[in-house]
Amino acid sequence: MPDSPRITVCNTTPLIALLLLGRLDLLRELYGKVFIPPTVRDEFLAGPPQIVRAEALRKSHWIQTVNLRAPQNADLLADLDRGEAEAITLAQEQAADLIIIDEKLGRRYAHRLGLTSTGTVGVLLRAKREGLIKSLKPLVETLRASGFYLADALVEEALRLAGE
């Protein structure tokens, strides 16, 4: 279990991507405990296959749903979807060391609010650096083949940094 970051918050898309790859465990290996707000939990559980997602979340005891202290603060991020807004709000409330969020607009908001962020590819790149995965490229290809949008420039840079 890592000693950094101490508090990590995650949005829905990275959870879905890591589940698809069969690597939700990377969150535990890299970050220890991960907090999600209620809407992120609900968005994650709403997608197909619901039974698989529910079982994965039940088994992933390191992913903890944390209620917002001031849910109305998420309303201030009205141009984001509710899960992103709540994830950013939770990260602020918890003074999170890291928020894992893929959507560009959400990352911009997080940055403006002084939050450190990474995305699914950043998680995979760190996993490669720490020897938790052998290769980044097949995982990125799986995500793309499954309909996840990953910008060419992002993939090229990640593969370069991974030495692939």
C-alpha positions in Angstrom: 0.0 0.0 0.0 1.4 3.4 -1.0 2.2 6.2 1.3 1.1 8.8 -1.3 -1.4 10.3 -2.0 -3.2 10.1 1.3 -6.7 11.0 0.1 -7.8 10.1 -3.4 -11.3 10.8 -4.9 -12.4 9.1 -8.1 -15.0 9.9 -10.8 -17.1 7.3 -12.6 -15.3 6.9 -16.0 -12.0 5.7 -14.5 -13.9 3.2 -12.3 -15.7 1.9 -15.4 -12.5 1.8 -17.4 -10.5 -0.1 -14.7 -13.4 -2.5 -14.2 -13.4 -3.2 -18.0 -9.7 -4.0 -17.8 -10.2 -6.2 -14.8 -7.9 -3.9 -12.8 -9.9 -2.1 -10.2 -7.3 -3.5 -7.8 -4.8 -0.9 -9.2 -6.6 1.8 -7.2 -5.9 -0.1 -4.0 -2.3 -0.9 -5.0 -1.5 2.7 -6.0 -3.7 4.8 -3.7 -4.9 2.7 -0.8 -8.4 3.9 0.0 -10.4 5.7 -2.7 -13.4 7.9 -2.0 -16.4 8.3 -4.3 -19.5 10.5 -3.8 -23.0 8.9 -3.9 -23.7 10.0 -7.5 -20.5 8.4 -8.8 -21.5 5.2 -7.0 -25.0 5.4 -8.5 -23.7 6.1 -12.0 -21.2 3.2 -11.8 -23.9 0.8 -10.6 -26.5 2.0 -13.2 -24.4 0.8 -16.2 -24.5 -2.7 -17.7 -23.9 -5.3 -16.6 -25.3 -4.1 -13.3 -24.8 -7.4 -11.4 -21.1 -7.4 -12.4 -20.6 -3.8 -11.3 -22.5 -4.2 -8.0 -20.4 -7.3 -7.2 -17.1 -5.5 -8.2 -18.0 -2.6 -6.0 -19.0 -4.9 -3.1 -15.6 -6.7 -3.3 -13.6 -3.5 -3.7 -13.7 -2.5 0.0 -11.0 0.1 -0.6 -13.6 2.1 -2.6 -15.7 4.0 -0.1 -18.8 6.1 -0.7 -18.6 9.3 1.2 -21.5 11.7 1.5 -20.9 15.3 0.7 -21.1 17.7 3.7 -22.4 20.5 1.5 -24.0 18.9 -1.6 -25.3 22.3 -2.7 -21.7 23.2 -3.5 -21.8 20.7 -6.4 -24.6 22.8 -7.9 -22.1 25.6 -8.5 -20.4 23.3 -11.1 -23.5 23.3 -13.2 -21.9 22.7 -16.6 -20.4 19.4 -15.4 -22.4 16.2 -15.1 -23.5 15.5 -11.5 -20.9 12.8 -10.8 -18.0 15.0 -11.9 -19.4 18.0 -9.9 -19.8 15.8 -6.8 -16.3 14.2 -7.2 -14.7 17.6 -7.4 -16.8 18.9 -4.4 -15.8 15.8 -2.4 -12.2 16.3 -3.3 -12.4 19.8 -2.0 -14.2 18.9 1.2 -11.7 16.1 2.0 -8.7 18.2 1.0 -7.8 15.3 -1.3 -4.3 14.9 -2.5 -5.6 13.6 -5.9 -8.8 13.4 -8.0 -9.0 10.8 -10.7 -11.1 12.2 -13.5 -11.0 11.8 -17.2 -13.2 14.5 -18.7 -11.3 17.5 -19.9 -13.8 20.1 -18.5 -13.8 18.4 -15.1 -10.0 18.4 -15.0 -10.0 22.1 -15.9 -12.3 22.8 -13.0 -10.3 20.7 -10.6 -7.1 22.5 -11.7 -8.7 25.9 -11.2 -9.8 24.9 -7.7 -6.2 23.8 -6.8 -6.8 20.1 -7.0 -4.2 17.7 -8.4 -5.7 15.4 -11.0 -4.9 12.4 -13.1 -7.0 10.2 -15.4 -7.3 6.6 -16.3 -4.2 6.7 -18.5 -2.3 8.4 -15.7 -3.3 5.6 -13.3 -2.1 3.0 -15.9 1.1 4.8 -16.5 1.9 4.9 -12.8 1.0 1.2 -12.5 3.5 0.5 -15.3 6.2 2.6 -13.6 5.6 0.7 -10.3 5.7 -2.7 -12.0 2.0 -3.5 -11.4 1.3 -4.0 -15.1 3.7 -5.2 -17.8 2.6 -3.1 -20.7 0.4 0.0 -21.2 -0.3 -0.4 -24.9 -2.6 -3.4 -24.8 -4.7 -1.8 -22.0 -5.0 1.4 -23.9 -6.0 -0.5 -27.1 -8.6 -2.4 -25.1 -10.1 0.8 -23.8 -10.2 2.3 -27.3 -11.8 -0.8 -28.8 -14.4 -0.7 -26.1 -15.4 2.9 -27.0 -13.4 4.9 -24.6 -12.2 8.1 -26.2 -8.5 8.7 -25.7 -6.8 11.5 -27.6 -4.0 10.4 -29.9 -1.6 12.9 -28.3 -2.4 11.6 -24.8 -1.8 8.0 -25.9 1.4 8.8 -27.7 2.8 10.7 -24.8 1.8 8.0 -22.3 3.4 5.3 -24.4 6.6 7.4 -24.8 6.7 7.9 -21.0 6.1 4.2 -20.5 9.0 3.4 -22.9 6.7 1.6 -25.3 
